[in-house]
Amino acid sequence: MAQPRKVNSSPPKKIRKERCDRKIDTKIKLSAEDKLLLKREARKYNLKLTPFVAMLVKHELAKTHEYTEKHFYDDTGSFVHVKLEKVFFEMIESMSDELDVTYREIIHRIVKTYIERISGIKTHDNRGGI
């Protein structure tokens, strides 16, 4: 006679709570010159590049700047990580919805506006605009 099959009755998996300090990692591309400039600025604050750019984005979100289309998001260059808390990322998402662009483009515009301000010169994009 055939023996009845054993039914696997394992307890249901526990759903882990999300950490309250969880950060959302976003990558944007910047030119080598812009990345070098940010690294030098980060060194002034005794920070690595990723925490510095996150701090920069948070401070810039607190200000009321217009982040217009003058900084074209170019998909060349190297990646820079930006790790933001959920609150700040939601602010970026709402801005991206308002301006109808991706959240990467919003973060890129914020960073490029900062670079333009600290360098004292106008940054150029690859389309020839200012």
N, C-alpha and C positions, 0 to 999 in steps of 0.2 A: 504494500500500500504506500501511496505517496504521502510524504509528511507535509503538513501545512507550512507555508512560508512564514518566516518571522517578519513581523512588521517593525520597521525601524521607528521607534517612537522616541526620538530625541527631543529634549525640551526646546522650545522656540528660542532662537537667538535673541540676545538682549540688544536693544538698540542703544548705542552709546550716545550720551549727550554731547552736543557740540561744545567745544571749548569756548569760553567767553572771550579769550584773547586770540582767537583764530584770525589769521591774516590771509588775504586773498592775493596771490602772486600774479602779477601781470608783467609781461615783457613788452618793451618798446624798442625800436631800433633807432640808434643815433649814430652820427658820423664819428669817426675816430677823433676828430678835433673836439667835438662837443663832449665826448666821453672823457677825454683827457682833461678838459676844463672842469668838468664836474668832479673828477677824481681829485684835482688840486683843491677845489673848494671843500670837498669832504675832508681832506687832510687838515684844513684849517680848523675844522670842528672835531678833529680826532675821531672820525667815523670812516667806515668802509663806504663804498659807493651805494650799495642797496639801501642801507638805513638812511643815508643822507638824502637820496632821491625821494624816499618815502616821507622824510621830514619836510623836504622842500614842497612836495605836493600838498601835504597837510596845511602848511603855512600859507601857501598860495590859495588854497580853497577858502581860507578864512578871509582873504581879501576879496575885494570886488573888482576883478579885472575882466575885461572883455577878451575872450579867447577866440579871435576871428580866424578866418580861413587863410591868413597870410603865411602860416607855417604848414606847408604841404607835408603830409606823412609819407615819407619815402621808405620803401621796403628794403633799402640797402643799408649797409652798415652793420654794426654789431648790437647784440641784445643788451639791454640794461633792465634789471629786475626792479620792480616796484612792489613792495609788500605793504598793503593797506588794510587797516581794520575794516570791518563790515560797514560801519557808519560812513567812513570816508568813501568807500567803494560805492555805496548807494548814492552818495552825492555825485560821484563821477557818472554813474549810470543815469541819473536824472538829467544831468547836463547833456549827456550823449543823446538822450531821447529828445530834449528840447532842440538841439542843434542838428539832429538827424545824422550823426556820425558815430563811429564805434568808440567804445570807451578807451581803446588804445590811442586813438587820435586825440581825444580830450587830454589824456595824460601827456601825450607828446606836445601838444600846444602849450600846456602849462609849463613843462620843462623848457621848451624853446623860448617862451616869453621870459622866463627867469634867466636863461643864458644870455638873451639879448640885453636884459637890464644890467646884469653884472659885467658884461664885457664892454658895454658902452658903445657897441657898434651894432648895426643892423645885421641880422643873420640872413643868409641867402638860402633859398631852397634850390633844388635841382632844376626847377622850371624857369629859373632866371628872375623870379619875382623877389620882392623884399618882404 
